[in-house]
């Protein structure tokens, strides 16, 4: 089965990493409750201005629906855009971008 992904890039609105770690915990919990996929960590710029969260699983569309609900409620997230990749990370794999908030 191919590994699909949801990659969420956003403006990070906090002065420390606590809110980002809390957001990851909430995403992990929501994905675990949904039964498929995983939150595989984050990247953040040194100035804490921009962040990226990586979600992987067998159904990127399903992961997006689960993640969207969490992201929309997160105070530390601004201008979020999700890339929904419908296959492994290689050339020619269909993907689309959509704004979350």
N, C-alpha and C positions, 0 to 999 in steps of 0.2 A: 504494500500500500504506500502511495506517495505521501510525503510529508508536506502539508500545506501550512501556510503562515498568515498571521495578521501582525503587521509591524506598525506600531502607533508612534508617530512623531508629534511632539507638542512643545509649546512654550511652558516651561516649568515655573510655577508661581509660588515660590517658597524660598526662604533664606537658608534652609538646611535640608538634609536628606530624609528626615523623619517622615515627611508627607509622601515622598516617593516610595519609601519602604512600606508604608501603610497601604498605598495604592496597589503595590505588587501583592501584598497579603490579601487584599480584597479581591483582586483579579484571580489569584490562585484559588481562593475559597469558592468563588463563583464558578470557575471552570471545573473544580473538583465536584461541586454539587451537580453540575450539568453532566458530568460523567465522561467527558472526552477532552483531551488536550492538556497543555501545560503552559504556564508562564515561565519563560526561560531567561528572565533577567532583564537588565536595562543597560543603557549607556546614557551618560549625562555629560554635558560640556563642563570644563573646569570652572566656569563662572556661574554654573547652575541655571543657565538661561534656557537651555533646550535639552529635551530628553527623548529617549526612544525606548519603548517596551516591546519585547518579542514574545509572541504567542505562537505555539505550534500544535498541530493535531491533524486528524484525518479529514476534517471538514472546516475549511477557513470561513465559509459563510456562517456556519453555526457558531464558531468562535467569535466572529465579529458581533453577532447579535448579543452574545453573553457579555463581551467586553464593553460594548457600547453603553449598556445600562450602567456599568460601574464608572466608566470614564465621564459620562454626562453628569454624574453626581459629585465628581472629584473637584474640590476647590483649588487644588494645586495644578490643574490642567487648563491651559488656554490654547486656542487655535490648534486643535488636534486634527490630524489627518491620518487615516488608516490606509495602509496598502494591504489589500487582500490578494494573496498569491495562491492560485489554485493548483499548486504542484510543487515539486522540489525546486531549489534555487539553481536554475539553469536557464540558458537562453531559450526564448520561445514559449515559456510557460505563461499562460494567461494570468494577468493581474489587473486590478483596477484600484483607483484611489477614491476615497470618499471622506468628506469632512464629518467629524463627529460633533465638534463644538467650536 
